């Protein structure tokens, strides 16, 4: 039986963690599923061991009275990709940065994702503490999220 040095095992674990974090998948599922499009699974009366899909998670809104229209959301401003690159390398107020786990930005970028998509993913990952990203919750402002998303969506930078 071959004995592995603790540093070799630790290095292998770090590389595996970085690879999983880069794609956002730890258990093989979509890292940030859309709750509105996720079907609700219920048990059929005739087959208790076989689930059937019966609609979406969001219940239909009640139509008792006309609710006032919600206020329009503020227009999203585009982020600063150059500043996002700086944040990726060093998050102010933190001893850690994005690059510490995700390494090269090419491991994080996805060809079909927009800046808005990246911003949604980043916010969700920080809010749910995906990996250890929750540590940045009090360090990143709204502008920081937009800047990081702009950087991730800008392959030329």
C-alpha beads as a LAMMPS data file, in Angstrom:
LAMMPS data file: protein, C-alpha beads

157 atoms
156 bonds

1 atom types
1 bond types

-500.0 500.0 xlo xhi
-500.0 500.0 ylo yhi
-500.0 500.0 zlo zhi

Masses

1 110.0

Atoms # bond

1 1 1 0.000 0.000 0.000
2 1 1 1.367 3.415 -0.965
3 1 1 1.400 6.105 1.695
4 1 1 0.683 9.593 0.461
5 1 1 2.125 12.615 2.125
6 1 1 -0.439 14.875 3.825
7 1 1 0.678 17.784 1.631
8 1 1 0.048 15.732 -1.515
9 1 1 -3.434 14.812 -0.354
10 1 1 -4.137 18.410 0.670
11 1 1 -2.984 19.680 -2.737
12 1 1 -5.187 17.145 -4.529
13 1 1 -8.179 18.191 -2.416
14 1 1 -7.558 21.859 -3.154
15 1 1 -7.340 21.203 -6.891
16 1 1 -10.552 19.178 -6.836
17 1 1 -12.331 21.855 -4.819
18 1 1 -11.168 24.544 -7.234
19 1 1 -12.325 22.521 -10.222
20 1 1 -15.757 21.931 -8.697
21 1 1 -16.080 25.548 -7.626
22 1 1 -15.085 26.758 -11.090
23 1 1 -18.001 25.017 -12.719
24 1 1 -20.291 25.673 -9.765
25 1 1 -21.273 22.048 -9.475
26 1 1 -20.631 20.045 -6.387
27 1 1 -23.311 17.395 -6.712
28 1 1 -23.802 17.415 -10.493
29 1 1 -26.850 19.675 -10.416
30 1 1 -27.282 23.161 -11.802
31 1 1 -25.593 25.440 -9.245
32 1 1 -28.386 28.014 -9.237
33 1 1 -31.690 26.527 -10.369
34 1 1 -34.528 28.874 -11.328
35 1 1 -37.262 28.244 -8.718
36 1 1 -39.992 29.400 -11.106
37 1 1 -39.024 26.710 -13.611
38 1 1 -38.404 23.918 -11.123
39 1 1 -41.315 21.453 -11.150
40 1 1 -42.972 20.329 -7.954
41 1 1 -42.720 16.571 -7.506
42 1 1 -45.699 14.896 -5.866
43 1 1 -46.606 11.284 -5.278
44 1 1 -49.247 9.712 -7.513
45 1 1 -52.071 7.957 -5.683
46 1 1 -51.672 4.728 -7.671
47 1 1 -47.883 4.489 -7.478
48 1 1 -46.446 5.740 -4.184
49 1 1 -42.854 5.028 -5.209
50 1 1 -43.030 6.805 -8.569
51 1 1 -43.123 10.630 -8.457
52 1 1 -45.065 12.614 -11.022
53 1 1 -44.489 16.218 -12.047
54 1 1 -47.481 18.469 -11.392
55 1 1 -46.685 22.100 -12.184
56 1 1 -44.364 24.705 -10.806
57 1 1 -43.416 25.696 -7.289
58 1 1 -45.009 29.115 -7.561
59 1 1 -48.696 29.040 -6.622
60 1 1 -51.079 30.886 -8.911
61 1 1 -51.728 34.398 -7.643
62 1 1 -55.148 35.047 -6.153
63 1 1 -57.369 37.234 -8.298
64 1 1 -59.608 38.734 -5.606
65 1 1 -58.781 42.410 -6.136
66 1 1 -56.614 44.367 -8.512
67 1 1 -53.331 45.121 -6.778
68 1 1 -51.529 48.358 -7.547
69 1 1 -48.804 48.005 -10.124
70 1 1 -45.365 47.572 -8.548
71 1 1 -42.948 50.445 -8.862
72 1 1 -40.599 50.006 -11.808
73 1 1 -37.215 48.595 -10.899
74 1 1 -34.350 51.044 -11.170
75 1 1 -32.475 50.749 -14.415
76 1 1 -29.461 48.508 -14.049
77 1 1 -26.230 50.288 -14.722
78 1 1 -23.467 48.522 -16.499
79 1 1 -20.535 47.500 -14.383
80 1 1 -16.926 48.515 -14.853
81 1 1 -15.092 45.444 -16.177
82 1 1 -11.638 46.902 -15.429
83 1 1 -12.600 47.473 -11.782
84 1 1 -14.159 43.978 -11.764
85 1 1 -10.798 42.547 -12.803
86 1 1 -9.190 44.312 -9.835
87 1 1 -11.872 42.944 -7.492
88 1 1 -11.357 39.429 -8.873
89 1 1 -7.688 39.705 -7.859
90 1 1 -8.227 41.397 -4.470
91 1 1 -11.478 41.999 -2.572
92 1 1 -11.042 45.053 -0.311
93 1 1 -11.349 44.198 3.367
94 1 1 -10.802 40.484 2.827
95 1 1 -7.732 38.296 3.015
96 1 1 -9.236 36.162 0.236
97 1 1 -10.176 36.971 -3.343
98 1 1 -11.998 35.247 -6.210
99 1 1 -8.714 34.153 -7.799
100 1 1 -7.690 32.299 -4.647
101 1 1 -10.269 29.568 -5.299
102 1 1 -11.264 30.051 -8.931
103 1 1 -7.720 30.738 -10.145
104 1 1 -7.747 31.880 -13.771
105 1 1 -10.894 33.690 -14.842
106 1 1 -11.096 31.339 -17.831
107 1 1 -12.143 28.600 -15.387
108 1 1 -15.175 30.689 -14.389
109 1 1 -16.369 32.163 -17.662
110 1 1 -19.184 30.507 -19.578
111 1 1 -19.726 31.281 -23.250
112 1 1 -23.504 31.647 -22.965
113 1 1 -23.704 33.834 -19.840
114 1 1 -24.387 37.565 -19.851
115 1 1 -23.320 40.147 -17.266
116 1 1 -26.828 40.028 -15.769
117 1 1 -26.571 36.238 -15.532
118 1 1 -23.203 36.449 -13.805
119 1 1 -24.517 39.041 -11.374
120 1 1 -27.430 36.759 -10.449
121 1 1 -25.089 33.783 -9.992
122 1 1 -22.617 35.791 -7.899
123 1 1 -25.300 37.202 -5.601
124 1 1 -26.885 33.786 -5.124
125 1 1 -23.522 32.112 -4.426
126 1 1 -22.641 34.731 -1.809
127 1 1 -26.111 34.679 -0.199
128 1 1 -26.211 30.874 0.008
129 1 1 -22.519 30.576 0.939
130 1 1 -21.750 28.334 -2.041
131 1 1 -18.305 26.965 -1.304
132 1 1 -17.118 29.678 1.055
133 1 1 -18.353 32.645 -0.968
134 1 1 -20.541 33.853 1.899
135 1 1 -17.420 35.441 3.373
136 1 1 -17.777 38.230 0.793
137 1 1 -21.350 39.140 1.781
138 1 1 -20.372 42.179 3.816
139 1 1 -17.404 43.058 1.602
140 1 1 -19.089 43.503 -1.799
141 1 1 -21.435 46.370 -2.650
142 1 1 -24.045 46.374 -5.403
143 1 1 -21.552 48.182 -7.641
144 1 1 -18.922 45.525 -6.835
145 1 1 -21.286 42.733 -7.955
146 1 1 -22.015 44.611 -11.199
147 1 1 -18.288 45.217 -11.796
148 1 1 -17.366 41.568 -11.194
149 1 1 -20.202 40.449 -13.483
150 1 1 -19.056 42.866 -16.199
151 1 1 -15.515 41.476 -15.930
152 1 1 -16.690 37.879 -16.169
153 1 1 -18.812 38.748 -19.200
154 1 1 -15.910 40.521 -20.959
155 1 1 -13.481 37.928 -22.309
156 1 1 -11.212 40.600 -23.828
157 1 1 -10.274 42.069 -20.466

Bonds

1 1 1 2
2 1 2 3
3 1 3 4
4 1 4 5
5 1 5 6
6 1 6 7
7 1 7 8
8 1 8 9
9 1 9 10
10 1 10 11
11 1 11 12
12 1 12 13
13 1 13 14
14 1 14 15
15 1 15 16
16 1 16 17
17 1 17 18
18 1 18 19
19 1 19 20
20 1 20 21
21 1 21 22
22 1 22 23
23 1 23 24
24 1 24 25
25 1 25 26
26 1 26 27
27 1 27 28
28 1 28 29
29 1 29 30
30 1 30 31
31 1 31 32
32 1 32 33
33 1 33 34
34 1 34 35
35 1 35 36
36 1 36 37
37 1 37 38
38 1 38 39
39 1 39 40
40 1 40 41
41 1 41 42
42 1 42 43
43 1 43 44
44 1 44 45
45 1 45 46
46 1 46 47
47 1 47 48
48 1 48 49
49 1 49 50
50 1 50 51
51 1 51 52
52 1 52 53
53 1 53 54
54 1 54 55
55 1 55 56
56 1 56 57
57 1 57 58
58 1 58 59
59 1 59 60
60 1 60 61
61 1 61 62
62 1 62 63
63 1 63 64
64 1 64 65
65 1 65 66
66 1 66 67
67 1 67 68
68 1 68 69
69 1 69 70
70 1 70 71
71 1 71 72
72 1 72 73
73 1 73 74
74 1 74 75
75 1 75 76
76 1 76 77
77 1 77 78
78 1 78 79
79 1 79 80
80 1 80 81
81 1 81 82
82 1 82 83
83 1 83 84
84 1 84 85
85 1 85 86
86 1 86 87
87 1 87 88
88 1 88 89
89 1 89 90
90 1 90 91
91 1 91 92
92 1 92 93
93 1 93 94
94 1 94 95
95 1 95 96
96 1 96 97
97 1 97 98
98 1 98 99
99 1 99 100
100 1 100 101
101 1 101 102
102 1 102 103
103 1 103 104
104 1 104 105
105 1 105 106
106 1 106 107
107 1 107 108
108 1 108 109
109 1 109 110
110 1 110 111
111 1 111 112
112 1 112 113
113 1 113 114
114 1 114 115
115 1 115 116
116 1 116 117
117 1 117 118
118 1 118 119
119 1 119 120
120 1 120 121
121 1 121 122
122 1 122 123
123 1 123 124
124 1 124 125
125 1 125 126
126 1 126 127
127 1 127 128
128 1 128 129
129 1 129 130
130 1 130 131
131 1 131 132
132 1 132 133
133 1 133 134
134 1 134 135
135 1 135 136
136 1 136 137
137 1 137 138
138 1 138 139
139 1 139 140
140 1 140 141
141 1 141 142
142 1 142 143
143 1 143 144
144 1 144 145
145 1 145 146
146 1 146 147
147 1 147 148
148 1 148 149
149 1 149 150
150 1 150 151
151 1 151 152
152 1 152 153
153 1 153 154
154 1 154 155
155 1 155 156
156 1 156 157
